[in-house]
Amino acid sequence: MASTTLSNFWLSQFNPLHNQRKKRPKSLLSSSRTNPRLVSSINDHLALTRVTYPLLQSHSTPKRRFHVGVQKDYSDGESSESLVSDATYQEEFSWSSVILPFLFPALGGLLFGYDIGATSGATISLQSPDLSGITWFNLSAIQLGLVVSGSLYGALLGSLLAYAIADFLGRKRQLIAAALLYIVGGVVTAYSPELGVLLAGRLLYGLGIGLAMHGAPLYIAETCPSQIRGTLVSLKELFIVLGILLGYFVGSFLIDTVGGWRFMYGFSAPVAVLMGLGMWTLPASPRWLLLRAVQGKGSFQDLKEKAIVSLSKLRGRPPGDRESERQIEDTLLSLKSAYGQQESEGNFLEVFQGPNLKAFIIGGGLVLFQQITGQPSVLYYAGPILQSAGFSAASDATKVSVVIGLFKLLMTWIAVLKVDDLGRRPLLIGGVSGIALSLVLLSAYYKFLGGFPLVAVGALLLYVGCYQISFGPISWLMVSEIFPLRTRGKGISLAVLTNFASNAVVTFAFSPLKEFLGAENLFLLFGAIAILSLLFVIFSVPETKGLSLEDIESKILK
C-alpha cells in the first residue's frame, strides 16, 4: 500500500529578486559596471525597494514583510556594489494570494491520502456477503491484493509518464490532467460492474496519484515565496495525513451501508473536480515559462511577458508591476548564465551527470531511506501493540487507525511550525535518530521485554512522531527544492518513482521477511538501516532554509 511518505507537498518560492541580489555571482555584478542599462536598473531598484542592513532596524509597514539573509565572505578590494548585494532584502506578498496556489495542488496530496484511508474500509465492505451488494465478493488473496495495490501500480506508471511529459505539459496542465484521472478513476471504480473494471479504475486513479505527487511539489516549489517554502511543503504532508483521516472517517460512516465501498471510492470525484477547476484558474509557473523561453520553445518575449503577469498574480500585485518585472529579469539572468552555453533541452542521462547527479543522490537517497526504514510495515503492528497494552480500541482496526492518524497529524503540525525556524537538517537528524531508537526498542520488546507493553507503545508513538517531523515532510521538501530548474521535472519524477518502487518492495517483502527473521530481527534490521540513513543525512544532506531555488542551484550544487 502506498504510504504517506510520498507526500511531502513541497515547495519553493519565486523570490529570485532578493536572493539573487543578495548572492549574485561576482561575474554578473562586474558586468553591470559596463552595462549602463543594468546599472540604472539596479539604482532604480535601490531607490524604490526597502533595504535592511545589518544592525539597522526596519520600520513597521501595513503589510507583513519577510526577511531572508544570506551570508557571504568578501575579500579585500571588492566593490561596494558587492556589499549592497549582501544586504538583507524584503519581499512583500499578500497571504491571500499565496493560499490558493498552495491549496489546489495540495488537494492532489489529500486525494492520495484519501485513497489510502478509504481502501482500508472499502476492502472490508467489498468482501462482505451482506453489504457488498455484488455477487463477486468472494475475492482471492491475489485479487484483493490487486484491489489494494492497484493505485500503487498506477502511481508507478504515472511517475514514468511524468518523466516523459512533465516539461512539455508544464506544472499547471500536469495537475489538471491528474485531477481528470482522479475523477475518471474514482467514477469508474464506484460504478464497477465487475472486478476487471474495478481494477482498471484503481489503475487510472493511481496514474492521477503519480502525476499529482510529481506536479504538486513542482508547482508549489516554483511559485511560493522561499521564506515560507518549508512551511508550505510540510503542510502538503499535513494534507496527505488529513486525506488518510478523511478516508478513515468516510469508511467508518459508510461501513454498514450496502454497497458502501462504491460511495467510499466515489467520494473522491467531487474533491478532484474542485482541484481541477482550481488549477484551471491559477497561472502557470513563472519559472517554467522562463525555462521554455530560454530553451527556445516559443516566442521569447511572449513567454517573458506571461511570466511577469503570472508572478504578479501569484504575489497579489497589479498585472505587470515593476517589482515582478525586475524579479523576472533577475531570473532570466540566472538562467542564461547557467544554461546559455548548453543545448536547449537535456537528454535522458543528464539527470545522472554533474550537479544533477548530486541533487538526485540527495533527493533520491532521502525518499529511498524513508521507505526502507520500515515505514509501510511498522504500523502493521500498531493494533497488536496497543491491544497488548490493554487499550480496548485496539480491537477495532478503524479506531486504531484514527488514533494513529490523529497523532501523525499533531506531529506533522509541529514540523510545519518549526521547519522554517529550525531548518531541514536539525529536524532530519533529530527525527531519524528517534526512528532508529524506536526500532531498537521495538526489537527489544519482541526479544526480551515482552512483559513491558508500555515500552512497545512508547516506541510505536516515538517512531510515528519522529517520522512525521523528519522523513515524512522534509524528504519531499528537499526533493522539490534541490534539483536544478533545467532537470527539475525529470529529477522529481525519478524521485517519485524511487519512492513508489521502494514502497512496493518493502510492502511485498514484509511478510516473507517477517516469517524468515521474526519480528524482533526484522525491527533490528530496520533499525540498522535507520542508522545508515542518519549517517547519510549528516554527511550528504545540505541545509536549504531561506535560500531561493537559484541560490540552491548556484551555491550548493556547484
GUZADREN-877394 format. One line per 4 residues: number of its first residue (from 1); their letters; for each residue x, z, y of C-alpha. Coordinates in Angstrom, 1 decimal. Layout:
BEGIN
NUM> a> X:Z:Y ~ ...
//
This chain:
BEGIN
1> mast> 0.0:0.0:0.0 ~ 1.4:-0.9:3.4 ~ 2.4:2.2:5.3 ~ 2.0:3.3:8.9
5> tlsn> 5.7:2.9:9.5 ~ 5.1:-0.7:10.4 ~ 3.6:0.2:13.4 ~ 5.6:1.3:15.6
9> fwls> 3.5:-0.5:18.6 ~ 6.7:-1.2:20.7 ~ 7.5:-2.3:24.0 ~ 9.7:-3.0:26.8
13> qfnp> 9.4:-3.9:30.3 ~ 9.6:-6.7:32.6 ~ 11.7:-5.0:35.2 ~ 14.7:-7.2:35.4
17> lhnq> 14.9:-6.9:39.2 ~ 16.1:-3.3:39.3 ~ 18.0:-3.1:36.1 ~ 19.6:-6.5:36.7
21> rkkr> 20.7:-5.5:40.2 ~ 21.9:-2.1:39.0 ~ 24.1:-3.6:36.4 ~ 24.6:-7.2:37.5
25> pksl> 27.6:-8.7:35.9 ~ 30.5:-8.9:38.3 ~ 30.6:-12.7:38.0 ~ 27.1:-13.0:39.4
29> lsss> 27.9:-10.7:42.3 ~ 31.1:-12.5:43.1 ~ 29.3:-15.9:43.0 ~ 26.9:-14.6:45.6
33> rtnp> 29.7:-14.4:48.2 ~ 30.0:-18.2:48.1 ~ 26.3:-18.8:48.0 ~ 24.7:-18.2:51.4
37> rlvs> 21.1:-18.5:50.0 ~ 21.8:-15.9:47.3 ~ 23.4:-13.5:49.8 ~ 20.4:-14.0:52.1
41> sind> 18.1:-13.3:49.2 ~ 19.9:-10.0:48.4 ~ 19.9:-9.0:52.0 ~ 16.2:-9.7:52.3
45> hlal> 15.6:-7.6:49.2 ~ 17.6:-4.7:50.6 ~ 15.6:-4.9:53.8 ~ 12.3:-4.7:52.1
49> trvt> 12.9:-2.7:49.0 ~ 13.4:1.0:49.0 ~ 16.8:2.1:47.5 ~ 17.6:5.7:46.4
53> ypll> 21.2:6.5:46.4 ~ 22.7:9.4:44.5 ~ 22.5:12.7:46.5 ~ 19.6:11.3:48.6
57> qshs> 16.0:12.4:48.1 ~ 13.2:9.8:48.2 ~ 10.2:10.2:50.4 ~ 6.8:10.5:48.8
61> tpkr> 4.6:7.5:48.8 ~ 1.0:6.8:47.9 ~ 1.9:5.1:44.6 ~ 3.8:6.6:41.8
65> rfhv> 7.4:5.5:41.6 ~ 9.7:5.4:38.6 ~ 13.5:5.8:38.8 ~ 15.9:4.1:36.5
69> gvqk> 19.6:4.8:36.9 ~ 22.4:3.1:35.1 ~ 26.0:4.4:35.2 ~ 28.9:2.1:35.7
73> dysd> 32.6:2.7:36.4 ~ 34.2:0.7:39.1 ~ 37.9:0.1:39.6 ~ 39.6:0.2:42.9
77> gess> 39.0:-2.7:45.1 ~ 35.5:-3.6:44.0 ~ 33.3:-4.6:46.9 ~ 30.6:-2.6:48.5
81> eslv> 28.2:-5.1:47.1 ~ 29.0:-3.8:43.6 ~ 28.3:-0.3:44.7 ~ 25.0:-1.4:46.1
85> sdat> 24.1:-2.9:42.7 ~ 24.7:0.5:41.2 ~ 22.1:2.2:43.3 ~ 19.0:3.6:41.7
89> yqee> 16.1:1.2:42.4 ~ 12.5:1.9:42.1 ~ 9.6:-0.2:40.9 ~ 6.0:0.2:41.9
93> fsws> 3.3:-0.7:39.5 ~ -0.3:0.1:39.0 ~ -1.2:2.2:35.9 ~ -4.5:0.3:35.7
97> svil> -2.6:-3.0:35.4 ~ -0.4:-1.5:32.6 ~ -3.2:-0.2:30.4 ~ -4.9:-3.4:29.3
101> pflf> -1.6:-5.4:28.4 ~ -0.9:-2.5:26.1 ~ -4.4:-1.7:24.8 ~ -5.4:-5.1:23.4
105> palg> -2.1:-5.8:21.5 ~ -2.3:-2.2:20.3 ~ -5.7:-2.9:18.7 ~ -3.7:-5.1:16.2
109> gllf> -2.0:-1.9:15.1 ~ -5.2:0.0:15.0 ~ -6.7:-2.6:12.7 ~ -3.7:-2.4:10.4
113> gydi> -4.1:1.3:10.1 ~ -7.8:1.0:9.6 ~ -7.2:-1.2:6.6 ~ -5.1:1.5:5.0
117> gats> -7.6:4.2:5.6 ~ -10.7:2.2:4.7 ~ -9.2:0.9:1.5 ~ -8.9:4.4:0.1
121> gati> -12.7:4.8:0.4 ~ -13.6:1.2:-0.4 ~ -11.9:1.2:-3.8 ~ -14.0:4.3:-4.8
125> slqs> -17.2:2.6:-3.7 ~ -16.2:-0.8:-5.3 ~ -15.8:0.8:-8.7 ~ -19.0:2.9:-8.7
129> pdls> -21.7:1.6:-11.1 ~ -24.4:3.0:-9.0 ~ -23.1:2.5:-5.4 ~ -21.0:-0.7:-5.6
133> gitw> -24.1:-3.0:-5.5 ~ -22.3:-5.5:-7.7 ~ -22.1:-6.4:-11.4 ~ -18.3:-6.9:-11.5
137> fnls> -17.5:-3.3:-10.5 ~ -15.6:-2.6:-13.7 ~ -12.2:-3.7:-12.4 ~ -9.0:-3.5:-14.5
141> aiql> -5.9:-1.7:-13.1 ~ -4.3:-5.0:-12.2 ~ -7.5:-6.3:-10.4 ~ -7.7:-3.0:-8.5
145> glvv> -4.1:-3.2:-7.6 ~ -4.6:-6.7:-6.2 ~ -7.5:-5.5:-4.1 ~ -5.4:-2.6:-2.7
149> sgsl> -2.2:-4.6:-2.1 ~ -3.8:-7.9:-1.2 ~ -3.4:-7.3:2.5 ~ 0.3:-6.4:1.9
153> ygal> 0.9:-9.7:0.3 ~ -0.8:-11.4:3.2 ~ 1.3:-9.5:5.6 ~ 4.5:-10.7:3.9
157> lgsl> 3.3:-14.3:4.2 ~ 2.3:-13.6:7.8 ~ 5.8:-12.4:8.6 ~ 7.3:-15.6:7.2
161> laya> 4.8:-17.6:9.2 ~ 5.7:-15.8:12.3 ~ 9.3:-16.7:11.9 ~ 8.5:-20.3:12.0
165> iadf> 5.8:-20.5:14.7 ~ 6.3:-17.4:17.0 ~ 8.4:-19.0:19.7 ~ 6.2:-22.2:19.6
169> lgrk> 2.9:-20.3:19.9 ~ 4.1:-17.6:22.3 ~ 3.2:-13.9:22.1 ~ -0.3:-14.2:23.6
173> rqli> -1.6:-17.0:21.3 ~ 0.0:-15.4:18.3 ~ -2.1:-12.3:18.9 ~ -5.2:-14.3:19.4
177> aaal> -4.5:-16.0:16.1 ~ -4.0:-12.6:14.5 ~ -7.4:-11.5:15.8 ~ -9.1:-14.6:14.4
181> lyiv> -7.5:-13.9:11.0 ~ -8.7:-10.3:11.2 ~ -12.2:-11.5:11.9 ~ -12.3:-14.1:9.2
185> ggvv> -10.6:-11.8:6.6 ~ -13.0:-8.9:7.4 ~ -16.1:-11.0:7.2 ~ -15.1:-12.9:4.0
189> tays> -14.2:-9.5:2.3 ~ -17.5:-7.9:3.4 ~ -19.7:-10.8:2.1 ~ -17.7:-11.4:-1.1
193> pelg> -20.0:-12.6:-3.9 ~ -17.1:-12.2:-6.5 ~ -13.7:-10.8:-7.0 ~ -11.8:-14.1:-6.2
197> vlla> -13.5:-14.4:-2.8 ~ -12.7:-10.7:-2.0 ~ -9.1:-11.2:-2.8 ~ -9.0:-14.3:-0.6
201> grll> -10.5:-12.2:2.3 ~ -7.9:-9.5:1.7 ~ -5.1:-12.1:1.9 ~ -6.4:-13.6:5.1
205> yglg> -6.7:-10.1:6.7 ~ -3.1:-9.5:5.6 ~ -2.0:-12.6:7.4 ~ -3.5:-11.2:10.5
209> igla> -1.5:-7.9:9.9 ~ 1.7:-9.9:9.6 ~ 1.1:-11.8:12.9 ~ -0.1:-8.7:14.8
213> mhga> 2.7:-6.5:13.7 ~ 5.1:-9.2:14.9 ~ 3.3:-10.3:18.1 ~ 2.2:-6.9:19.4
217> plyi> 5.7:-5.3:19.9 ~ 7.0:-8.6:21.3 ~ 4.2:-8.8:23.9 ~ 4.4:-5.1:24.9
221> aetc> 8.2:-5.1:25.0 ~ 8.3:-8.2:27.3 ~ 5.6:-7.1:29.7 ~ 5.6:-3.4:30.3
225> psqi> 7.9:-1.5:32.7 ~ 11.1:-0.3:31.0 ~ 10.6:3.2:32.4 ~ 7.6:3.7:30.1
229> rgtl> 8.6:1.4:27.3 ~ 9.4:4.2:24.8 ~ 6.1:5.9:25.6 ~ 4.0:2.8:25.0
233> vslk> 5.8:1.8:21.8 ~ 5.2:5.3:20.4 ~ 1.6:5.0:21.5 ~ 1.4:1.9:19.3
237> elfi> 2.3:4.1:16.3 ~ -0.4:6.5:17.5 ~ -2.9:3.7:17.4 ~ -2.0:2.9:13.8
241> vlgi> -2.5:6.6:12.9 ~ -5.8:6.5:14.8 ~ -6.7:3.4:12.7 ~ -6.0:5.3:9.5
245> llgy> -8.1:8.2:10.6 ~ -10.9:5.9:11.6 ~ -10.8:4.2:8.2 ~ -11.0:7.7:6.5
249> fvgs> -14.0:8.7:8.6 ~ -15.8:5.5:8.1 ~ -15.2:5.6:4.4 ~ -16.3:9.2:4.2
253> flid> -19.5:8.4:6.2 ~ -20.4:5.4:4.0 ~ -19.2:6.6:0.6 ~ -22.7:7.4:-0.6
257> tvgg> -24.2:4.1:0.7 ~ -25.0:1.3:-1.8 ~ -22.5:-1.5:-1.1 ~ -20.6:0.8:1.3
261> wrfm> -17.3:-1.0:0.6 ~ -18.8:-4.1:2.4 ~ -19.5:-2.1:5.5 ~ -16.1:-0.4:5.4
265> ygfs> -14.3:-3.7:5.4 ~ -16.7:-5.4:7.7 ~ -16.4:-2.8:10.4 ~ -13.0:-4.2:11.4
269> apva> -14.6:-7.5:12.6 ~ -16.1:-6.3:15.8 ~ -12.9:-4.5:16.8 ~ -11.0:-7.7:16.1
273> vlmg> -13.4:-9.6:18.3 ~ -12.6:-7.2:21.1 ~ -8.9:-7.7:20.5 ~ -9.2:-11.5:20.6
277> lgmw> -11.3:-11.6:23.8 ~ -9.0:-9.1:25.4 ~ -5.9:-11.1:24.6 ~ -7.6:-14.2:26.0
281> tlpa> -7.9:-12.5:29.4 ~ -4.2:-11.4:29.5 ~ -1.4:-13.5:31.0 ~ 1.3:-15.0:28.8
285> sprw> 4.6:-13.1:28.6 ~ 6.7:-14.0:31.6 ~ 9.9:-13.7:29.6 ~ 8.6:-16.2:27.0
289> lllr> 7.6:-18.6:29.8 ~ 11.1:-18.4:31.2 ~ 12.7:-18.9:27.8 ~ 10.7:-22.1:27.4
293> avqg> 11.8:-23.2:30.8 ~ 15.5:-22.6:30.1 ~ 15.1:-24.3:26.7 ~ 13.6:-27.4:28.4
297> kgsf> 10.2:-27.0:26.6 ~ 8.2:-28.1:29.6 ~ 8.4:-28.6:33.4 ~ 10.9:-26.0:34.6
301> qdlk> 9.2:-25.5:38.0 ~ 5.7:-25.2:36.4 ~ 6.8:-22.7:33.8 ~ 8.6:-20.7:36.5
305> ekai> 5.5:-20.6:38.7 ~ 3.4:-19.5:35.8 ~ 5.9:-16.7:35.0 ~ 5.7:-15.5:38.7
309> vsls> 1.9:-15.4:38.6 ~ 1.9:-13.7:35.1 ~ 4.2:-11.0:36.3 ~ 2.2:-10.4:39.5
313> klrg> -0.9:-9.9:37.4 ~ 0.8:-7.6:34.9 ~ 2.0:-5.4:37.8 ~ -1.2:-5.4:39.7
317> rppg> 0.2:-7.3:42.7 ~ -1.2:-10.2:44.7 ~ -0.6:-13.6:43.0 ~ 2.8:-15.0:43.6
321> dres> 4.1:-12.0:45.6 ~ 7.7:-11.9:46.8 ~ 8.7:-9.0:44.6 ~ 7.6:-10.8:41.4
325> erqi> 9.4:-13.9:42.6 ~ 12.6:-12.0:43.1 ~ 12.3:-10.5:39.6 ~ 11.7:-13.9:38.0
329> edtl> 14.8:-15.3:39.9 ~ 16.9:-12.4:38.6 ~ 15.8:-13.0:35.0 ~ 16.4:-16.7:35.3
333> lslk> 20.0:-16.0:36.5 ~ 20.4:-13.8:33.4 ~ 19.0:-16.4:31.0 ~ 21.1:-19.2:32.5
337> sayg> 24.2:-17.1:32.3 ~ 23.5:-16.1:28.7 ~ 22.2:-19.4:27.3 ~ 23.3:-22.1:29.7
341> qqes> 26.1:-23.4:27.5 ~ 24.1:-23.2:24.3 ~ 21.9:-25.8:22.7 ~ 18.2:-25.5:23.8
345> egnf> 17.0:-24.0:20.6 ~ 18.8:-22.0:17.9 ~ 19.0:-22.8:14.2 ~ 17.8:-20.7:11.3
349> levf> 21.2:-19.0:10.8 ~ 21.6:-17.9:14.5 ~ 19.9:-14.6:13.8 ~ 22.8:-13.8:11.4
353> qgpn> 25.6:-14.6:13.9 ~ 27.4:-12.7:16.6 ~ 25.3:-10.3:18.8 ~ 22.1:-11.4:16.9
357> lkaf> 23.6:-10.1:13.6 ~ 24.4:-6.8:15.3 ~ 20.8:-6.5:16.5 ~ 19.5:-7.3:13.1
361> iigg> 21.7:-4.7:11.4 ~ 20.4:-2.1:13.8 ~ 16.7:-3.1:13.7 ~ 16.5:-4.2:10.1
365> glvl> 18.5:-1.1:8.9 ~ 16.1:1.2:10.6 ~ 12.9:-0.3:9.2 ~ 14.6:-0.5:5.7
369> fqqi> 15.6:3.2:5.7 ~ 12.1:4.2:7.0 ~ 10.7:2.8:3.7 ~ 13.4:3.6:1.1
373> tgqp> 13.5:7.3:2.1 ~ 10.2:7.5:0.2 ~ 7.5:7.4:3.0 ~ 5.0:5.4:0.9
377> svly> 5.5:7.8:-2.1 ~ 5.9:11.3:-0.7 ~ 2.2:11.6:0.4 ~ 1.2:10.7:-3.2
381> yagp> 2.0:14.4:-3.9 ~ 0.0:15.8:-0.9 ~ -3.1:16.5:-3.0 ~ -1.3:18.4:-5.9
385> ilqs> 0.9:20.3:-3.5 ~ -2.0:21.5:-1.3 ~ -4.0:22.3:-4.4 ~ -1.2:24.4:-5.9
389> agfs> -1.1:26.4:-2.7 ~ -4.7:27.3:-3.0 ~ -6.3:25.0:-0.4 ~ -9.8:24.1:-1.5
393> aasd> -9.7:20.9:0.5 ~ -7.1:19.6:-1.9 ~ -9.9:19.0:-4.5 ~ -11.3:16.4:-2.1
397> atkv> -8.9:13.5:-1.6 ~ -10.7:12.3:1.6 ~ -10.4:15.7:3.2 ~ -6.8:16.0:2.3
401> svvi> -6.1:12.6:3.8 ~ -7.9:13.5:7.1 ~ -5.9:16.8:7.3 ~ -2.6:14.9:6.8
405> glfk> -3.7:12.2:9.2 ~ -4.6:14.7:12.0 ~ -1.2:16.3:11.6 ~ 0.5:12.9:11.8
409> llmt> -1.5:12.3:15.0 ~ -0.3:15.5:16.5 ~ 3.4:14.9:15.8 ~ 3.2:11.3:16.9
413> wiav> 1.8:12.5:20.2 ~ 4.8:14.8:20.6 ~ 7.0:11.7:20.1 ~ 5.0:9.9:22.8
417> lkvd> 5.6:12.7:25.3 ~ 9.4:13.0:24.6 ~ 10.8:9.6:23.8 ~ 11.4:8.6:27.4
421> dlgr> 12.7:12.1:28.2 ~ 15.0:12.9:25.3 ~ 15.8:9.3:24.3 ~ 15.8:7.4:21.0
425> rpll> 18.9:8.8:19.3 ~ 18.1:12.5:19.6 ~ 14.6:12.0:18.1 ~ 16.0:9.9:15.3
429> iggv> 18.9:12.2:14.5 ~ 16.7:15.4:14.6 ~ 13.8:13.8:12.7 ~ 15.9:12.2:9.9
433> sgia> 17.8:15.4:9.4 ~ 14.4:17.2:8.9 ~ 13.4:14.4:6.5 ~ 16.5:15.0:4.4
437> lslv> 16.0:18.8:4.4 ~ 12.3:18.4:3.4 ~ 13.1:16.1:0.4 ~ 15.7:18.6:-0.9
441> llsa> 13.2:21.4:-0.6 ~ 10.6:19.3:-2.5 ~ 13.1:18.6:-5.2 ~ 14.0:22.4:-5.4
445> yykf> 10.3:23.2:-5.6 ~ 9.7:21.0:-8.7 ~ 13.0:22.1:-10.2 ~ 13.1:25.9:-9.9
449> lggf> 10.8:27.1:-7.0 ~ 7.5:26.4:-8.7 ~ 6.4:29.9:-8.1 ~ 6.5:29.5:-4.4
453> plva> 3.9:26.8:-3.5 ~ 4.2:27.6:0.2 ~ 7.7:26.1:0.1 ~ 6.2:22.8:-1.1
457> vgal> 3.5:22.9:1.6 ~ 6.1:23.6:4.3 ~ 8.4:20.9:3.0 ~ 5.5:18.4:2.9
461> llyv> 4.5:19.2:6.5 ~ 8.2:19.1:7.6 ~ 8.5:15.6:6.1 ~ 5.4:14.2:7.7
465> gcyq> 6.2:15.8:11.1 ~ 9.8:14.7:11.2 ~ 8.9:11.2:10.1 ~ 6.3:10.9:12.9
469> isfg> 8.8:11.8:15.6 ~ 11.6:9.6:14.2 ~ 11.3:6.7:11.8 ~ 7.6:6.2:12.5
473> pisw> 7.6:5.2:16.2 ~ 11.3:4.9:17.0 ~ 12.2:2.3:14.4 ~ 9.7:-0.2:15.8
477> lmvs> 10.6:0.8:19.4 ~ 14.2:-0.2:18.6 ~ 13.2:-3.4:16.8 ~ 11.2:-4.5:19.8
481> eifp> 13.9:-4.0:22.4 ~ 17.2:-4.6:20.5 ~ 17.0:-8.4:19.8 ~ 18.3:-10.9:22.5
485> lrtr> 15.5:-12.9:24.1 ~ 16.7:-16.2:22.5 ~ 16.2:-14.9:18.9 ~ 13.7:-12.1:19.6
489> gkgi> 10.8:-13.9:17.9 ~ 12.8:-14.7:14.7 ~ 14.6:-11.3:14.7 ~ 11.4:-9.3:14.8
493> slav> 9.8:-11.4:12.2 ~ 12.7:-10.7:9.8 ~ 12.4:-7.0:10.6 ~ 8.7:-7.1:9.8
497> ltnf> 9.4:-9.0:6.6 ~ 12.1:-6.4:5.7 ~ 9.7:-3.6:6.3 ~ 6.8:-5.0:4.2
501> asna> 9.1:-6.1:1.4 ~ 10.8:-2.7:1.1 ~ 7.4:-1.0:1.3 ~ 6.2:-3.1:-1.6
505> vvtf> 9.4:-2.4:-3.6 ~ 9.1:1.4:-3.1 ~ 5.4:1.4:-3.8 ~ 5.7:-0.6:-7.0
509> afsp> 8.8:1.2:-8.2 ~ 7.4:4.6:-7.7 ~ 5.5:5.1:-11.0 ~ 8.3:3.9:-13.3
513> lkef> 10.9:5.9:-11.3 ~ 8.7:9.0:-11.5 ~ 8.4:8.7:-15.3 ~ 12.1:7.9:-15.7
517> lgae> 13.6:10.5:-13.3 ~ 10.9:13.1:-12.9 ~ 9.5:14.3:-9.6 ~ 12.4:16.7:-8.9
521> nlfl> 15.1:14.0:-9.3 ~ 13.1:11.4:-7.5 ~ 12.8:13.6:-4.4 ~ 16.5:14.3:-4.7
525> lfga> 17.2:10.5:-4.8 ~ 15.1:10.0:-1.7 ~ 17.0:12.9:0.0 ~ 20.4:11.3:-0.7
529> iail> 19.1:8.1:0.8 ~ 17.9:10.1:3.8 ~ 21.4:11.5:4.3 ~ 22.8:7.9:4.2
533> sllf> 20.2:6.9:6.8 ~ 21.2:9.8:9.0 ~ 24.8:8.5:8.9 ~ 23.6:5.0:9.8
537> vifs> 21.7:6.4:12.8 ~ 24.7:8.4:14.0 ~ 27.3:5.7:13.8 ~ 25.3:2.5:14.3
541> vpet> 22.2:3.0:16.5 ~ 22.7:3.0:20.3 ~ 20.7:4.7:23.0 ~ 18.5:2.3:24.9
545> kgls> 16.5:4.8:27.1 ~ 15.9:3.5:30.6 ~ 17.6:0.1:30.1 ~ 15.9:-3.2:30.7
549> ledi> 15.9:-5.8:27.9 ~ 18.5:-7.8:29.8 ~ 20.7:-4.7:30.1 ~ 20.5:-4.1:26.4
553> eski> 21.4:-7.6:25.7 ~ 24.4:-7.8:28.1 ~ 25.8:-4.3:27.6 ~ 25.0:-3.1:24.1
557> lk> 25.2:-6.3:22.0 ~ 28.3:-7.8:23.6
//
